Amino acid sequence: MKKLYFVVGSQDLYGEECLKQVAADAREMAEFLNEKLEGIAAVEVLPTVETSEICIEDMRKASCDDDCIGVITWMHTFSPAKMWIKGLQELRKPMLHLHTQANEKLPYDEIDMDFMNLNQAAHGDREFGFIVARMGIPHEVVAGYYKHDDVVAKIKKFAQVAKAISYSKSLKVASFGNNMRHVAVTDGDRVESQIKYGWECNYYALGDVVDIINEVTEEEIDAKMKEYTDKYTMKTDRIDAVREQAKYEVGFEKFLKENGIGAFADTFQDLHGLKQLPGIAAQNLMDKGIGFGPEGDYKIAAFGAVLMEMAKGREGATGFIEDYTYDLTEGQELELASHMLEVPVAFAATKPEIDVIPLGIGGKEDPARLIFDGVTGDGIQVTMVDMGDHFRIICADIELVKQPKPMPKLPVARIMYRHKPNFAIGTAAWCYAGGAHHSVVSTALTRDDIAMFARLTGTELVTIGEDTTEADLQKFFVK
C-alpha cells in the first residue's frame, strides 16, 4: 500500500504537555485522513518536528521509503523555519503544505494564551511557507479545516497526483523503431525525460517482439478471441485477420511484462515481421493502463501512462488521441479526433465493433480494429512538447460531443469535441503554444490536476479555456 507521511511542526519551548497534545492531534488527524484516502494511500504520522535533527530524520525516511508517494506538512504551533532547512534539503518526494487547525471554531468564552500558543497554525504555517518559498521547493498548499469536504477533496487530488508522479519515476518506455521520419513535434530529449520525470525511454528491436509473437500458441489466440467476442461485436468474417491482432496483443503483452515496461511507441514505418499495423492490440493494451504513442511518440506514450494512473478510481475516460480534421460550419465548429487505428476503448460510448478494412497507409495487410463512437461531456486535452531547453505542457478545456451525423464510411474509432472558449481562440492558442497533434484526452481529470502535476514537477504549463481571450494570444511566447 502506498503511503503519505504526515509531518507536524512544533518546537521544544512550549513544554511536554503541549507536545503531547500536538502528537495526539496529529494522530487524530492522520486517522481521519487515512479513512478518507482509503484505496489511494495510507496516512502515517512521523515524529513531531521539534528540532533540526528530527526534521532531517523524518525527511530522510520519507525520501528513502519506496512506498512513500509524498509528505503532508502542518505547523500545529509556531515552528521556527531554520530547523526545517536541512530536512527539506533531503526531501525528494512531492509535498503538500496543509494550512489548517486541529480545532474548527474558536472557544470564545474560554480562549487563553495556552490555547493561542498551542493552536498557532496562522503563525507557524506562514513561517513554514516562507522557507519553502525561499528554498524554491515545488509544493502544493491546501488551506481550510481538514474535515471540510472541499479540503478533503483537494488532499485526495494531491494524493492521486503524487501517486502518479511516483509511478512516473519508475516508468519504463519501449520505442519500437525510432521517431517517424521528418516529424518534429513527436521527438524529444529522452535523457532529459529521465532526469526530470523518471521515464526510462529505450529502443527495443521490433524483431524481439516478433520472435515472441511467432511463438504464441493457438490456444492463447483462442483465449484472446473469446475475450474479443465476449466484449465486442464481430462485424467481419475475416477471422484470420482478427486472430492475427489477437496474436500481436498476446505477444506485446508478454514482452512488456517480461521487461517491466508500462508504455510503448511504434511507427508504421518500421513494421518488419508484422503483417498488420497493431490495431486492436494497441487499443486493448491502453485499456489495461499501458501508455501508447504512435509514430515513435515516446513522450505521449509515457505521459498517457502517467495520466491514466492519475485517473484511476475516477469516473470518466482517459487516453491517447490525435487531432485529425474539422467541421468548420460557422459558429458550430467541431474537431473530429481519431487515429489510424489506436483509439482507446475507454472512449467507447457504444459497444465496439471489430472489423477488417484497408488502412491506406503503411503498405501492410488490412488490419483488424475496434470501431465506435465516443463519449460526451466536459474534458481536457493535454500534450507535452520539448521546447529545446525545457518541456512544456499544454492543457485545453474541451467539450466532447455526439457526432452530428453518422459516418458510415469512416471505419475507425473517433471522438468529437468543441474547443473552449471557441474554435478560433482555442485552436489558435494551441498553435501559439506549440501544441502537438498527439495528446491525451480525459473526462476524468481536470485542468487543476494537470496544473498540480506541472507545479510539483517544475514543468512549464500553458492553459486554454473559457478564461482565454483574444488579447491573451498576443502575450503567448513572444521572444
VOSE-340529 format. One line per 3 residues: number of its first residue (from 1); their letters; for each residue z, x, y of C-alpha. Coordinates in nm, 3 decimals. Layout:
# VOSE-340529
NUM> a> Z/X/Y; ... .
END
This chain:
# VOSE-340529
1> mkk> 0.000/0.000/0.000; -0.092/0.132/0.344; 0.193/0.161/0.592 .
4> lyf> 0.272/0.174/0.962; 0.570/0.381/1.070; 0.794/0.224/1.335 .
7> vvg> 0.940/0.493/1.561; 1.205/0.375/1.808; 1.323/0.580/2.104 .
10> sqd> 1.672/0.625/2.246; 1.893/0.925/2.329; 2.237/1.059/2.242 .
13> lyg> 2.407/0.978/2.576; 2.487/0.615/2.501; 2.735/0.667/2.218 .
16> eec> 2.748/0.590/1.849; 2.787/0.213/1.880; 2.477/0.184/2.094 .
19> lkq> 2.271/0.392/1.850; 2.391/0.180/1.557; 2.268/-0.129/1.738 .
22> vaa> 1.935/0.038/1.814; 1.889/0.117/1.444; 1.990/-0.234/1.338 .
25> dar> 1.749/-0.397/1.583; 1.471/-0.162/1.470; 1.525/-0.266/1.108 .
28> ema> 1.522/-0.635/1.201; 1.200/-0.597/1.399; 1.035/-0.397/1.120 .
31> efl> 1.127/-0.666/0.865; 0.971/-0.934/1.085; 0.652/-0.735/1.141 .
34> nek> 0.636/-0.640/0.775; 0.619/-1.008/0.687; 0.355/-1.080/0.949 .
37> leg> 0.135/-0.789/0.841; 0.153/-0.869/0.470; -0.170/-0.770/0.297 .
40> iaa> -0.266/-0.525/0.571; 0.014/-0.268/0.592; 0.388/-0.234/0.530 .
43> vev> 0.606/-0.151/0.832; 0.867/0.119/0.770; 1.132/0.241/1.015 .
46> lpt> 1.176/0.614/1.074; 1.494/0.770/1.220; 1.559/0.680/1.584 .
49> vet> 1.428/0.948/1.819; 1.740/1.089/1.988; 1.623/1.449/2.016 .
52> sei> 1.305/1.653/2.023; 1.373/1.771/1.666; 1.391/1.416/1.529 .
55> cie> 1.069/1.326/1.709; 0.889/1.625/1.556; 1.015/1.533/1.209 .
58> dmr> 0.906/1.168/1.245; 0.558/1.251/1.371; 0.501/1.518/1.110 .
61> kas> 0.597/1.271/0.838; 0.351/1.014/0.972; 0.072/1.268/1.008 .
64> cdd> 0.116/1.410/0.658; 0.152/1.079/0.475; -0.186/0.977/0.334 .
67> dci> -0.068/0.616/0.308; 0.023/0.601/0.677; -0.253/0.447/0.889 .
70> gvi> -0.070/0.459/1.221; 0.251/0.463/1.423; 0.417/0.192/1.634 .
73> twm> 0.646/0.328/1.905; 0.901/0.141/2.119; 1.176/0.255/2.354 .
76> htf> 1.485/0.039/2.292; 1.680/0.229/2.559; 1.577/0.493/2.807 .
79> spa> 1.440/0.787/2.606; 1.359/1.100/2.810; 0.994/1.178/2.751 .
82> kmw> 1.016/1.557/2.741; 1.176/1.528/2.399; 0.865/1.339/2.278 .
85> ikg> 0.613/1.606/2.381; 0.628/1.836/2.077; 0.639/1.544/1.836 .
88> lqe> 0.340/1.372/1.994; 0.151/1.701/1.972; 0.198/1.678/1.593 .
91> lrk> 0.070/1.321/1.564; -0.274/1.277/1.410; -0.265/0.903/1.344 .
94> pml> -0.352/0.608/1.572; -0.062/0.497/1.790; 0.042/0.156/1.922 .
97> hlh> 0.293/0.153/2.207; 0.481/-0.177/2.168; 0.629/-0.271/2.505 .
100> tqa> 0.888/-0.529/2.401; 1.260/-0.603/2.367; 1.493/-0.692/2.084 .
103> nek> 1.600/-0.999/2.285; 1.365/-1.262/2.420; 1.583/-1.402/2.700 .
106> lpy> 1.847/-1.256/2.928; 2.206/-1.375/2.868; 2.251/-1.460/3.234 .
109> dei> 2.616/-1.564/3.203; 2.724/-1.256/3.009; 2.493/-0.974/3.106 .
112> dmd> 2.673/-0.648/3.196; 2.588/-0.279/3.223; 2.632/-0.223/2.850 .
115> fmn> 2.365/-0.483/2.785; 2.143/-0.327/3.053; 2.175/0.023/2.905 .
118> lnq> 2.104/-0.099/2.552; 1.805/-0.322/2.634; 1.619/-0.090/2.866 .
121> aah> 1.258/-0.102/2.748; 1.142/-0.181/3.102; 1.272/0.166/3.192 .
124> gdr> 1.217/0.359/2.869; 0.866/0.236/2.795; 0.745/0.335/3.140 .
127> efg> 0.881/0.686/3.086; 0.707/0.696/2.748; 0.386/0.553/2.892 .
130> fiv> 0.375/0.831/3.148; 0.400/1.114/2.898; 0.136/0.962/2.671 .
133> arm> -0.096/0.925/2.971; -0.015/1.276/3.092; -0.096/1.420/2.748 .
136> gip> -0.419/1.220/2.728; -0.338/1.069/2.388; -0.566/0.780/2.285 .
139> hev> -0.344/0.482/2.212; -0.307/0.107/2.233; -0.045/-0.081/2.438 .
142> vag> 0.077/-0.430/2.346; 0.320/-0.595/2.588; 0.535/-0.902/2.523 .
145> yyk> 0.811/-1.034/2.299; 0.738/-0.910/1.950; 0.786/-1.250/1.784 .
148> hdd> 0.540/-1.434/2.005; 0.217/-1.530/1.828; -0.013/-1.358/2.077 .
151> vva> 0.179/-1.031/2.044; 0.179/-1.054/1.664; -0.197/-1.117/1.671 .
154> kik> -0.253/-0.802/1.879; -0.033/-0.593/1.649; -0.223/-0.728/1.350 .
157> kfa> -0.551/-0.637/1.517; -0.424/-0.282/1.575; -0.325/-0.258/1.208 .
160> qva> -0.673/-0.365/1.097; -0.845/-0.120/1.331; -0.607/0.160/1.230 .
163> kai> -0.675/0.084/0.865; -1.049/0.108/0.931; -1.001/0.441/1.110 .
166> sys> -0.802/0.569/0.812; -1.087/0.458/0.584; -1.336/0.627/0.818 .
169> ksl> -1.152/0.959/0.786; -1.217/0.964/0.411; -1.567/0.812/0.408 .
172> kva> -1.847/0.991/0.227; -2.207/0.905/0.313; -2.510/0.985/0.099 .
175> sfg> -2.850/1.046/0.257; -3.125/0.993/0.001; -3.410/1.163/0.181 .
178> nnm> -3.398/1.260/0.546; -3.444/1.061/0.865; -3.768/0.862/0.884 .
181> rhv> -4.037/1.087/1.025; -4.077/1.087/1.406; -3.791/0.838/1.465 .
184> avt> -3.532/0.947/1.723; -3.254/0.691/1.757; -3.155/0.687/1.390 .
187> dgd> -3.097/1.062/1.385; -2.772/1.231/1.483; -2.535/1.524/1.451 .
190> rve> -2.379/1.494/1.106; -2.137/1.779/1.170; -2.006/1.614/1.486 .
193> sqi> -1.978/1.285/1.295; -1.743/1.451/1.051; -1.540/1.621/1.323 .
196> kyg> -1.498/1.300/1.524; -1.488/1.021/1.263; -1.430/1.198/0.933 .
199> wec> -1.767/1.099/0.784; -1.887/1.349/0.524; -2.262/1.298/0.550 .
202> nyy> -2.454/1.493/0.289; -2.801/1.497/0.143; -2.849/1.394/-0.220 .
205> alg> -3.178/1.416/-0.405; -3.309/1.071/-0.490; -3.410/1.216/-0.824 .
208> dvv> -3.044/1.247/-0.919; -3.011/0.870/-0.879; -3.340/0.808/-1.057 .
211> dii> -3.208/1.001/-1.358; -2.910/0.762/-1.376; -3.134/0.458/-1.319 .
214> nev> -3.358/0.564/-1.608; -3.054/0.570/-1.837; -2.943/0.215/-1.753 .
217> tee> -2.940/0.009/-2.073; -3.099/-0.328/-2.137; -2.750/-0.470/-2.191 .
220> eid> -2.642/-0.351/-1.844; -2.954/-0.506/-1.692; -2.887/-0.832/-1.878 .
223> akm> -2.533/-0.844/-1.739; -2.661/-0.786/-1.387; -2.930/-1.051/-1.430 .
226> key> -2.662/-1.302/-1.532; -2.483/-1.221/-1.205; -2.804/-1.295/-1.021 .
229> tdk> -2.873/-1.626/-1.195; -2.509/-1.735/-1.151; -2.511/-1.669/-0.774 .
232> ytm> -2.873/-1.716/-0.668; -3.175/-1.942/-0.724; -3.453/-1.773/-0.922 .
235> ktd> -3.774/-1.867/-0.739; -4.009/-1.630/-0.922; -4.143/-1.597/-1.273 .
238> rid> -4.194/-1.223/-1.223; -3.874/-1.147/-1.405; -3.968/-0.786/-1.483 .
241> avr> -3.968/-0.706/-1.110; -3.625/-0.864/-1.072; -3.495/-0.668/-1.370 .
244> eqa> -3.622/-0.352/-1.201; -3.398/-0.427/-0.900; -3.106/-0.503/-1.132 .
247> kye> -3.157/-0.161/-1.289; -3.154/0.000/-0.944; -2.832/-0.173/-0.848 .
250> vgf> -2.656/-0.058/-1.166; -2.784/0.299/-1.118; -2.699/0.326/-0.748 .
253> ekf> -2.354/0.178/-0.804; -2.280/0.430/-1.080; -2.393/0.721/-0.865 .
256> lke> -2.192/0.609/-0.562; -1.880/0.551/-0.769; -1.904/0.882/-0.953 .
259> ngi> -1.933/1.069/-0.622; -1.678/0.866/-0.424; -1.943/0.752/-0.177 .
262> gaf> -1.884/0.448/0.047; -2.215/0.435/0.237; -2.574/0.546/0.188 .
265> adt> -2.906/0.566/0.365; -3.252/0.570/0.212; -3.606/0.571/0.351 .
268> fqd> -3.928/0.412/0.227; -4.099/0.746/0.295; -3.903/0.903/0.009 .
271> lhg> -3.901/0.676/-0.297; -4.030/0.925/-0.553; -3.941/0.800/-0.900 .
274> lkq> -3.884/0.437/-0.795; -4.140/0.161/-0.846; -3.995/-0.055/-0.568 .
277> lpg> -3.801/-0.015/-0.246; -3.443/-0.116/-0.333; -3.403/-0.474/-0.207 .
280> iaa> -3.156/-0.688/-0.398; -2.981/-0.367/-0.496; -2.902/-0.277/-0.135 .
283> qnl> -2.820/-0.636/-0.041; -2.566/-0.672/-0.320; -2.409/-0.330/-0.263 .
286> mdk> -2.346/-0.424/0.100; -2.180/-0.743/-0.026; -1.933/-0.513/-0.207 .
289> gig> -1.847/-0.325/0.114; -2.090/-0.034/0.072; -2.241/0.066/0.406 .
292> fgp> -2.619/0.086/0.421; -2.871/0.235/0.663; -3.248/0.218/0.617 .
295> egd> -3.494/0.483/0.733; -3.231/0.754/0.695; -2.993/0.599/0.949 .
298> yki> -2.668/0.755/0.830; -2.477/0.650/1.145; -2.528/0.278/1.094 .
301> aaf> -2.453/0.315/0.721; -2.117/0.477/0.798; -2.035/0.258/1.098 .
304> gav> -2.122/-0.052/0.897; -1.887/0.050/0.617; -1.606/0.108/0.868 .
307> lme> -1.660/-0.227/1.041; -1.674/-0.411/0.708; -1.340/-0.250/0.623 .
310> mak> -1.205/-0.362/0.962; -1.320/-0.720/0.899; -1.152/-0.755/0.558 .
313> gre> -0.933/-1.063/0.539; -1.103/-1.233/0.831; -1.338/-1.528/0.820 .
316> gat> -1.699/-1.455/0.903; -1.980/-1.221/0.812; -2.024/-0.851/0.894 .
319> gfi> -2.316/-0.629/0.804; -2.633/-0.438/0.885; -2.927/-0.596/1.068 .
322> edy> -3.238/-0.482/1.254; -3.383/-0.615/1.579; -3.728/-0.741/1.487 .
325> tyd> -3.910/-0.993/1.706; -3.856/-1.252/1.982; -3.927/-1.611/2.070 .
328> lte> -3.981/-1.582/2.447; -4.002/-1.951/2.530; -3.883/-1.954/2.890 .
331> gqe> -3.516/-2.042/2.918; -3.477/-2.064/2.539; -3.531/-1.701/2.438 .
334> lel> -3.416/-1.609/2.087; -3.421/-1.300/1.869; -3.522/-1.302/1.506 .
337> ash> -3.333/-1.021/1.331; -3.405/-0.913/0.978; -3.537/-0.613/0.789 .
340> mle> -3.799/-0.538/0.530; -3.554/-0.640/0.258; -3.198/-0.532/0.318 .
343> vpv> -3.011/-0.815/0.492; -2.654/-0.856/0.359; -2.574/-1.164/0.154 .
346> afa> -2.270/-1.219/0.378; -2.506/-1.374/0.635; -2.641/-1.640/0.399 .
349> atk> -2.597/-1.996/0.527; -2.791/-2.130/0.231; -2.793/-2.034/-0.136 .
352> pei> -3.009/-1.720/-0.154; -3.334/-1.733/-0.346; -3.478/-1.444/-0.545 .
355> dvi> -3.849/-1.392/-0.500; -4.103/-1.115/-0.559; -4.356/-1.077/-0.278 .
358> plg> -4.571/-0.791/-0.142; -4.392/-0.581/0.121; -4.686/-0.447/0.322 .
361> igg> -4.526/-0.107/0.382; -4.418/0.187/0.167; -4.701/0.180/-0.088 .
364> ked> -4.485/0.066/-0.380; -4.487/-0.231/-0.616; -4.388/-0.575/-0.490 .
367> par> -4.008/-0.571/-0.459; -3.764/-0.846/-0.553; -3.545/-0.958/-0.266 .
370> lif> -3.296/-1.226/-0.163; -3.425/-1.478/0.091; -3.201/-1.703/0.301 .
373> dgv> -3.137/-1.845/0.646; -2.850/-1.700/0.845; -2.509/-1.826/0.951 .
376> tgd> -2.436/-1.957/1.300; -2.156/-1.904/1.551; -2.034/-1.660/1.815 .
379> giq> -2.055/-1.295/1.719; -2.113/-0.940/1.831; -2.392/-0.689/1.782 .
382> vtm> -2.275/-0.327/1.767; -2.455/0.002/1.733; -2.379/0.372/1.765 .
385> vdm> -2.614/0.630/1.916; -2.599/1.007/1.957; -2.648/1.095/2.326 .
388> gdh> -2.672/1.468/2.256; -2.330/1.568/2.386; -2.134/1.261/2.274 .
391> fri> -2.158/0.944/2.068; -2.188/0.607/2.240; -2.104/0.263/2.102 .
394> ica> -2.284/-0.038/2.249; -2.131/-0.379/2.182; -2.302/-0.702/2.289 .
397> die> -2.177/-1.060/2.267; -2.430/-1.289/2.097; -2.452/-1.642/1.962 .
400> lvk> -2.602/-1.680/1.615; -2.811/-1.997/1.600; -3.004/-2.203/1.350 .
403> qpk> -3.373/-2.123/1.340; -3.563/-2.388/1.539; -3.830/-2.437/1.272 .
406> pmp> -3.888/-2.339/0.908; -4.059/-2.007/0.837; -4.226/-2.070/0.501 .
409> klp> -4.446/-1.759/0.518; -4.169/-1.512/0.611; -4.028/-1.401/0.273 .
412> var> -3.718/-1.214/0.395; -3.361/-1.299/0.480; -3.303/-1.340/0.851 .
415> imy> -3.065/-1.438/1.124; -3.139/-1.561/1.476; -2.931/-1.512/1.786 .
418> rhk> -2.914/-1.570/2.159; -2.821/-1.278/2.384; -2.543/-1.317/2.639 .
421> pnf> -2.531/-1.376/2.930; -2.904/-1.438/2.888; -3.205/-1.269/2.737 .
424> aig> -3.317/-1.081/3.049; -2.981/-0.921/3.126; -2.857/-0.883/2.767 .
427> taa> -3.162/-0.705/2.628; -3.221/-0.501/2.945; -2.861/-0.378/2.932 .
430> wcy> -2.906/-0.285/2.565; -3.216/-0.081/2.655; -3.050/0.084/2.956 .
433> agg> -2.761/0.185/2.730; -2.995/0.337/2.473; -2.905/0.083/2.206 .
436> ahh> -3.069/0.131/1.867; -3.280/-0.121/1.673; -3.035/-0.088/1.383 .
439> svv> -2.696/-0.246/1.434; -2.402/-0.420/1.276; -2.366/-0.791/1.350 .
442> sta> -2.034/-0.963/1.294; -1.896/-1.313/1.332; -1.558/-1.186/1.212 .
445> ltr> -1.496/-0.909/1.466; -1.482/-0.931/1.845; -1.552/-0.707/2.140 .
448> ddi> -1.176/-0.638/2.158; -1.183/-0.489/1.806; -1.467/-0.255/1.897 .
451> amf> -1.300/-0.160/2.226; -0.981/-0.066/2.039; -1.177/0.143/1.787 .
454> arl> -1.353/0.319/2.075; -1.026/0.388/2.259; -0.846/0.521/1.952 .
457> tgt> -1.139/0.747/1.854; -1.223/0.859/2.207; -1.576/0.717/2.194 .
460> elv> -1.773/0.603/2.497; -1.819/0.224/2.493; -2.071/0.005/2.672 .
463> tig> -2.011/-0.371/2.652; -2.254/-0.652/2.729; -2.163/-1.020/2.756 .
466> edt> -2.111/-1.321/2.977; -1.946/-1.095/3.237; -2.253/-0.867/3.265 .
469> tea> -2.456/-0.925/3.581; -2.792/-0.817/3.718; -2.609/-0.581/3.953 .
472> dlq> -2.442/-0.410/3.655; -2.781/-0.294/3.530; -2.819/-0.074/3.834 .
475> kff> -2.494/0.101/3.752; -2.583/0.196/3.395; -2.614/0.565/3.327 .
478> vk> -2.776/0.693/3.643; -2.754/1.072/3.617 .
END
